[in-house]
Amino acid sequence: MTTTHAPLTDVLERTRAEERRRALRALLMDPLMNARHPAFPLVRRHQKALRDWLGNETGWYLQVESGFARLHKRPADRSDATRPAVPGSGAQGTPFSRSRYALLCLLLADLEQSEQQITLGRLGERLIQAAADPALETAGLRFSLEGREQRRDLVAIVRLLLERGVLQRVAGDEEAFVQHGLENDVLYDIDHRMLAALLVTVRGPSLVALEGDCEGLGTRLEAISEGFIPDTEDGRRRALRQGLTARLLDDPVVYWDDLDEDARQYLANQRVAITRRIAEATDLIPEIRAEGVAMVDPQRSLSDRHMPHEGTEGHVTLLVAERLATSPGDQCLTLEQVSGWIVQWRRVHGRHWRRSATEPGTEHALARQAVEQLSGLRLVRMHADGRIEPRPALARFAMDGAPSGGESAGLDMEHESP
């Protein structure tokens, strides 16, 4: 009997393990997942195992309700500005500007106090009132519904909330609102449960204010997201392990130089065990080098930011990556130099680029876009004084002849939005 049933038991366990990996990968890509998501049934089915693994390995809490799942992720590096919210589910959409982020926060605060339904025009009118706060005006925030671009800002935010399931469209069309204004209004239902799940903090912002810990934005952000670490040796080790695991899941590459001494020593001693557990749970492949550790995705799907392969921007980014990878380490590189390279490449490759990119002056925008993309993948570092510093992982683009504009060197690595 044992001989007969053992193979079936093995097959069922492999199936369950594969389902858990698919569910975890889906949660890492979509931390706020509504019931329409294809992986939602898997998350509900394996929620206990997923909750246990995430809680033990990363310190992240998994909330699963009848209509949604919310992974309470917290970025290890809160100073990282390379994780922009975008109106689409992938990283190829247009990143939110600082003003859009501010408007999003104001809109969410207004929705929290709203009834079950609201119109797009009403949301816009309330944003105008909220943005009129003297402190926001002093900071440079301006908003009205008079111009198409500002109406488009509002619609971009609303479409993000539609995608996340916070709003459901009842009637109307957002593009008509952008073109013609309030005469083409849109009606929405509000899902207050999804709205409440958007905010991920350890402490509520109101509690931070009550405790008097509100000296500056940076301090407040630190206070609402800082977890409790027991003042014991076991507690500190656990916090180090969870922080490093979270960082390896979230970041394209973790460099030794970016870690403090305690984290660097712990990862050096435990990197095999940590990366093995991540690999078993996600199918990511550890790549351990002298400069750091990366979890590489052979499926090329577990990242919200990819090395572009197609189009003018993709070709330019690959060209820039190859040139930076082969530049002398002590050379001071700037955006102006990168723009100069693009002018030279335009003479050779311009016939393959879109027409607008061949016009004089467009090299500056192409250079900034390429460098920002490489910075988001931790392949370069942009300094406050404008210097561009190639980072060790960029060397992979010096090996495969990236400037041809064909295949990208290497595989995609983790980089996700919270």
C-alpha positions as CSV (number, residue, x, y, z in Angstrom):
1,M,0.0,0.0,0.0
2,T,2.8,2.3,0.8
3,T,4.5,1.6,-2.5
4,T,1.2,2.4,-4.3
5,H,0.4,5.7,-2.6
6,A,3.8,7.2,-2.1
7,P,4.2,8.4,-5.8
8,L,0.7,10.0,-5.6
9,T,1.6,11.7,-2.4
10,D,4.8,13.1,-3.9
11,V,2.9,14.4,-6.9
12,L,0.3,16.2,-4.7
13,E,3.1,17.7,-2.6
14,R,5.0,19.0,-5.6
15,T,1.7,20.4,-7.0
16,R,1.0,22.2,-3.7
17,A,4.6,23.5,-3.5
18,E,4.3,24.8,-7.1
19,E,1.0,26.5,-6.3
20,R,2.6,28.2,-3.2
21,R,5.4,29.5,-5.4
22,R,3.0,30.9,-8.0
23,A,0.9,32.5,-5.2
24,L,4.0,34.0,-3.5
25,R,5.4,35.4,-6.8
26,A,2.0,36.9,-7.6
27,L,1.9,38.6,-4.2
28,L,5.4,40.0,-4.6
29,M,4.3,41.6,-7.9
30,D,0.8,42.7,-6.7
31,P,0.9,43.2,-2.9
32,L,-2.7,44.5,-3.1
33,M,-4.6,41.8,-5.0
34,N,-8.4,41.9,-5.6
35,A,-10.5,38.9,-6.2
36,R,-10.3,39.3,-9.9
37,H,-6.6,38.5,-10.0
38,P,-5.9,35.1,-11.5
39,A,-3.7,34.1,-8.6
40,F,-6.2,35.1,-5.9
41,P,-7.7,31.6,-5.5
42,L,-4.2,30.2,-5.0
43,V,-3.4,32.8,-2.3
44,R,-6.6,32.0,-0.5
45,R,-6.0,28.2,-0.7
46,H,-2.4,28.5,0.7
47,Q,-2.8,31.5,2.9
48,K,-1.7,29.8,6.1
49,A,1.6,28.5,4.6
50,L,2.2,31.8,2.8
51,R,1.5,33.8,6.0
52,D,3.8,31.6,8.1
53,W,6.7,31.8,5.5
54,L,6.4,35.6,5.0
55,G,6.0,36.3,8.7
56,N,9.0,34.2,9.6
57,E,11.3,35.1,6.7
58,T,10.5,38.7,6.1
59,G,8.4,40.1,8.9
60,W,5.7,41.0,6.4
61,Y,2.1,40.3,7.3
62,L,-0.3,38.7,4.8
63,Q,-4.0,39.8,5.1
64,V,-6.5,37.7,3.2
65,E,-10.1,38.6,3.0
66,S,-13.0,37.3,1.0
67,G,-12.5,40.0,-1.7
68,F,-8.8,40.8,-1.6
69,A,-5.4,39.9,-0.3
70,R,-2.9,42.5,1.0
71,L,0.8,41.8,1.6
72,H,2.0,44.4,4.1
73,K,5.4,45.0,2.5
74,R,7.7,47.6,3.7
75,P,10.8,48.7,1.6
76,A,14.1,48.1,3.3
77,D,15.5,51.3,1.9
78,R,13.0,54.2,2.4
79,S,15.3,56.6,0.6
80,D,15.0,54.6,-2.6
81,A,13.1,56.8,-5.1
82,T,13.2,54.3,-7.9
83,R,9.8,52.6,-7.2
84,P,7.3,54.8,-8.8
85,A,3.5,54.1,-8.8
86,V,2.3,53.8,-12.3
87,P,-1.2,53.7,-13.8
88,G,-0.5,50.3,-15.4
89,S,0.3,47.0,-13.8
90,G,3.9,46.9,-15.2
91,A,6.8,49.2,-15.0
92,Q,6.5,50.5,-18.5
93,G,3.8,53.1,-17.7
94,T,4.5,56.7,-16.9
95,P,5.9,57.2,-13.4
96,F,4.0,59.5,-11.1
97,S,5.5,62.9,-10.6
98,R,5.8,64.4,-7.1
99,S,2.6,66.5,-7.7
100,R,0.7,63.4,-8.7
101,Y,1.8,61.6,-5.5
102,A,0.7,64.6,-3.4
103,L,-2.7,64.7,-5.2
104,L,-3.1,60.9,-4.7
105,C,-2.6,61.3,-1.0
106,L,-5.2,64.2,-0.9
107,L,-7.6,62.2,-2.9
108,L,-7.3,59.1,-0.7
109,A,-7.9,61.3,2.4
110,D,-11.1,62.6,0.8
111,L,-12.3,59.2,-0.3
112,E,-12.0,58.0,3.3
113,Q,-14.7,60.5,4.3
114,S,-16.9,59.9,1.3
115,E,-20.1,57.8,1.0
116,Q,-20.5,54.8,-1.3
117,Q,-20.5,56.7,-4.6
118,I,-18.7,59.8,-6.0
119,T,-18.2,61.5,-9.3
120,L,-14.9,62.4,-11.0
121,G,-15.9,66.0,-11.1
122,R,-16.6,66.0,-7.4
123,L,-13.3,64.5,-6.7
124,G,-11.6,67.2,-8.7
125,E,-13.5,70.0,-6.9
126,R,-12.4,68.6,-3.5
127,L,-8.8,68.3,-4.7
128,I,-8.9,72.0,-5.6
129,Q,-10.1,72.8,-2.1
130,A,-7.4,70.6,-0.5
131,A,-4.6,71.8,-2.7
132,A,-5.5,75.4,-1.7
133,D,-3.9,74.8,1.8
134,P,-1.3,77.5,2.3
135,A,1.4,75.0,3.2
136,L,0.8,73.1,0.0
137,E,0.8,76.2,-2.1
138,T,4.0,77.3,-0.5
139,A,5.5,73.9,-1.4
140,G,4.5,74.6,-5.0
141,L,1.4,72.4,-5.4
142,R,-1.2,73.8,-7.8
143,F,-4.3,72.1,-9.1
144,S,-7.4,73.1,-11.1
145,L,-9.7,71.4,-13.6
146,E,-9.3,74.1,-16.2
147,G,-6.5,72.5,-18.3
148,R,-6.4,69.1,-19.9
149,E,-3.0,68.3,-18.4
150,Q,-4.4,68.8,-14.9
151,R,-7.5,66.8,-15.6
152,R,-5.2,64.1,-17.0
153,D,-3.3,64.1,-13.7
154,L,-6.6,63.4,-11.9
155,V,-7.6,60.7,-14.3
156,A,-4.2,59.0,-14.0
157,I,-4.7,58.7,-10.2
158,V,-8.3,57.5,-10.6
159,R,-7.2,54.8,-13.1
160,L,-4.6,53.6,-10.6
161,L,-7.4,53.2,-8.0
162,L,-9.7,51.5,-10.6
163,E,-6.9,49.0,-11.3
164,R,-6.5,48.4,-7.6
165,G,-10.2,47.9,-7.0
166,V,-10.6,50.9,-4.8
167,L,-13.0,52.4,-7.3
168,Q,-15.4,50.7,-9.7
169,R,-16.7,52.7,-12.7
170,V,-20.6,52.8,-12.8
171,A,-21.0,55.2,-15.8
172,G,-19.0,57.6,-17.9
173,D,-15.6,57.8,-19.6
174,E,-12.4,59.3,-18.2
175,E,-11.0,60.3,-21.6
176,A,-14.1,62.3,-22.4
177,F,-13.7,64.0,-19.0
178,V,-10.0,64.9,-19.9
179,Q,-11.1,66.3,-23.3
180,H,-14.2,68.2,-22.3
181,G,-14.3,68.6,-18.5
182,L,-17.3,68.5,-16.2
183,E,-19.8,68.1,-19.0
184,N,-18.6,64.5,-19.3
185,D,-18.6,63.4,-15.7
186,V,-17.9,59.8,-14.5
187,L,-19.6,58.0,-11.6
188,Y,-17.8,55.5,-9.3
189,D,-18.6,53.1,-6.5
190,I,-16.1,53.2,-3.6
191,D,-14.8,50.0,-2.0
192,H,-13.9,51.2,1.5
193,R,-12.3,47.9,2.4
194,M,-9.8,48.1,-0.4
195,L,-9.3,51.8,0.4
196,A,-8.3,50.9,4.0
197,A,-5.9,48.2,2.7
198,L,-3.9,50.7,0.7
199,L,-2.0,52.2,3.6
200,V,0.8,49.9,5.0
201,T,2.3,51.2,8.2
202,V,3.3,49.8,11.6
203,R,1.8,52.7,13.4
204,G,-1.0,55.0,12.2
205,P,0.0,58.5,11.2
206,S,-2.3,59.9,13.9
207,L,-0.5,58.0,16.6
208,V,2.8,59.4,15.5
209,A,1.4,62.9,15.8
210,L,-0.1,62.2,19.3
211,E,3.3,60.9,20.5
212,G,4.9,64.2,19.4
213,D,7.2,62.4,17.0
214,C,6.6,64.6,14.0
215,E,9.8,66.6,13.5
216,G,10.0,66.7,9.7
217,L,8.7,64.4,7.0
218,G,11.6,62.0,7.2
219,T,11.2,61.4,10.9
220,R,7.4,60.8,10.5
221,L,8.0,58.3,7.7
222,E,10.5,56.5,9.8
223,A,8.2,56.5,12.8
224,I,5.1,55.0,11.0
225,S,7.1,52.2,9.3
226,E,9.8,51.3,11.9
227,G,9.1,47.8,13.3
228,F,9.8,46.8,16.9
229,I,13.0,44.9,17.5
230,P,13.4,43.0,20.9
231,D,16.5,44.1,22.7
232,T,17.9,40.6,22.8
233,E,20.5,38.8,20.7
234,D,17.9,36.5,19.2
235,G,15.7,39.5,18.4
236,R,18.5,41.4,16.7
237,R,19.5,38.3,14.6
238,R,15.9,37.7,13.6
239,A,15.5,41.3,12.5
240,L,18.8,41.1,10.5
241,R,17.7,37.9,8.8
242,Q,14.2,39.3,8.0
243,G,15.6,42.6,6.7
244,L,18.1,40.9,4.4
245,T,15.5,38.5,3.1
246,A,13.1,41.3,2.4
247,R,15.9,43.3,0.6
248,L,16.9,40.3,-1.5
249,L,13.3,39.8,-2.6
250,D,12.8,43.5,-3.3
251,D,16.0,44.9,-4.7
252,P,17.7,44.0,-8.1
253,V,21.0,43.5,-6.3
254,V,22.2,43.9,-2.8
255,Y,25.8,45.3,-2.6
256,W,28.0,44.6,0.4
257,D,28.9,48.3,0.4
258,D,25.2,49.3,0.9
259,L,24.9,47.3,4.1
260,D,26.0,48.3,7.6
261,E,28.6,46.2,9.3
262,D,26.2,44.0,11.2
263,A,24.1,43.2,8.2
264,R,27.2,42.7,6.0
265,Q,28.7,40.2,8.5
266,Y,25.4,38.3,9.0
267,L,24.8,38.0,5.2
268,A,28.3,36.8,4.6
269,N,27.8,34.0,7.2
270,Q,24.2,33.1,6.3
271,R,23.9,33.9,2.6
272,V,23.7,30.3,1.5
273,A,20.9,29.5,3.9
274,I,19.0,32.7,3.2
275,T,19.2,32.5,-0.6
276,R,18.3,28.8,-0.5
277,R,15.1,29.5,1.3
278,I,14.2,32.3,-1.1
279,A,15.0,30.1,-4.1
280,E,12.8,27.2,-2.8
281,A,9.9,29.6,-2.2
282,T,10.1,31.6,-5.4
283,D,12.2,29.8,-8.0
284,L,14.7,32.7,-8.1
285,I,18.3,31.8,-8.6
286,P,21.0,33.3,-6.3
287,E,23.9,35.0,-8.0
288,I,26.6,35.6,-5.4
289,R,29.6,37.7,-6.4
290,A,32.4,39.5,-4.8
291,E,30.4,42.8,-4.9
292,G,27.1,41.5,-3.5
293,V,24.1,39.2,-4.0
294,A,21.3,39.2,-6.5
295,M,18.3,36.9,-6.9
296,V,17.9,36.4,-10.6
297,D,14.6,35.4,-12.2
298,P,14.9,33.0,-15.2
299,Q,11.2,33.4,-16.0
300,R,11.8,37.2,-16.5
301,S,8.4,38.0,-14.9
302,L,9.1,38.8,-11.2
303,S,10.1,42.5,-11.6
304,D,8.2,45.8,-12.1
305,R,11.2,47.2,-13.9
306,H,12.9,45.5,-16.8
307,M,15.9,46.3,-18.9
308,P,14.2,47.5,-22.1
309,H,14.8,45.5,-25.3
310,E,12.8,47.2,-27.9
311,G,12.1,50.7,-29.3
312,T,14.3,53.8,-29.4
313,E,14.5,54.1,-25.6
314,G,15.4,50.4,-25.2
315,H,18.2,50.6,-27.8
316,V,19.6,53.8,-26.2
317,T,19.5,52.3,-22.7
318,L,21.5,49.3,-23.9
319,L,24.0,51.5,-25.7
320,V,24.4,53.6,-22.5
321,A,24.8,50.5,-20.3
322,E,27.5,49.1,-22.5
323,R,29.4,52.4,-22.7
324,L,29.2,52.9,-19.0
325,A,30.3,49.4,-18.3
326,T,33.5,49.8,-20.3
327,S,34.3,53.3,-19.0
328,P,37.4,53.6,-16.7
329,G,36.4,53.3,-13.1
330,D,38.0,56.7,-12.1
331,Q,36.3,58.6,-14.9
332,C,33.8,61.3,-13.9
333,L,30.7,60.8,-15.9
334,T,27.8,63.2,-16.3
335,L,24.4,63.4,-18.1
336,E,26.0,65.9,-20.5
337,Q,28.6,63.2,-21.5
338,V,25.9,60.6,-22.0
339,S,23.9,63.1,-24.1
340,G,27.1,63.6,-26.3
341,W,27.3,59.8,-26.8
342,I,23.7,59.7,-28.0
343,V,24.4,62.5,-30.5
344,Q,27.2,60.3,-31.9
345,W,25.1,57.2,-31.9
346,R,22.3,59.0,-33.7
347,R,24.5,59.3,-36.8
348,V,25.0,55.5,-36.9
349,H,21.6,54.2,-35.6
350,G,19.3,57.2,-36.2
351,R,17.6,55.5,-39.2
352,H,16.4,52.8,-36.9
353,W,15.0,55.2,-34.2
354,R,11.7,56.9,-34.2
355,R,11.7,60.2,-36.1
356,S,11.2,62.5,-33.1
357,A,14.2,61.0,-31.3
358,T,16.5,62.1,-34.2
359,E,15.7,65.8,-33.7
360,P,18.4,68.0,-32.1
361,G,17.9,68.4,-28.3
362,T,16.1,65.1,-27.7
363,E,19.4,63.5,-26.6
364,H,19.0,65.2,-23.1
365,A,15.7,63.5,-22.4
366,L,16.9,60.2,-23.8
367,A,20.1,60.4,-21.6
368,R,18.1,61.1,-18.4
369,Q,15.6,58.4,-19.1
370,A,18.3,55.8,-19.8
371,V,20.4,56.7,-16.7
372,E,17.3,56.7,-14.5
373,Q,16.4,53.2,-15.8
374,L,19.8,51.9,-15.0
375,S,19.7,53.6,-11.6
376,G,16.4,51.9,-10.7
377,L,18.0,48.5,-11.5
378,R,21.0,49.4,-9.2
379,L,23.3,49.3,-12.2
380,V,24.5,52.9,-11.7
381,R,24.3,55.4,-8.9
382,M,23.3,59.0,-9.5
383,H,25.0,61.5,-7.1
384,A,23.5,64.7,-6.0
385,D,26.2,66.7,-7.8
386,G,25.2,65.1,-11.1
387,R,28.0,62.4,-11.3
388,I,27.0,59.0,-12.7
389,E,28.8,56.1,-11.0
390,P,28.7,52.7,-12.7
391,R,28.1,49.9,-10.2
392,P,29.6,46.4,-10.4
393,A,26.5,44.6,-11.7
394,L,26.7,46.7,-14.8
395,A,29.7,44.7,-15.9
396,R,27.3,42.0,-17.3
397,F,26.4,44.4,-20.1
398,A,30.1,44.7,-21.2
399,M,30.2,41.0,-22.0
400,D,27.4,40.2,-24.4
401,G,27.8,43.0,-26.9
402,A,24.8,45.0,-25.7
403,P,25.3,47.9,-28.2
404,S,23.9,45.9,-31.1
405,G,20.5,46.6,-29.7
406,G,19.6,42.9,-29.7
407,E,19.2,40.7,-26.6
408,S,19.9,42.2,-23.2
409,A,22.8,40.7,-21.3
410,G,21.8,38.7,-18.2
411,L,18.5,38.0,-16.6
412,D,15.9,40.2,-14.8
413,M,16.4,40.7,-11.1
414,E,14.0,41.6,-8.4
415,H,12.7,45.2,-8.2
416,E,9.2,45.7,-6.9
417,S,6.9,48.5,-5.7
418,P,5.5,48.3,-2.1
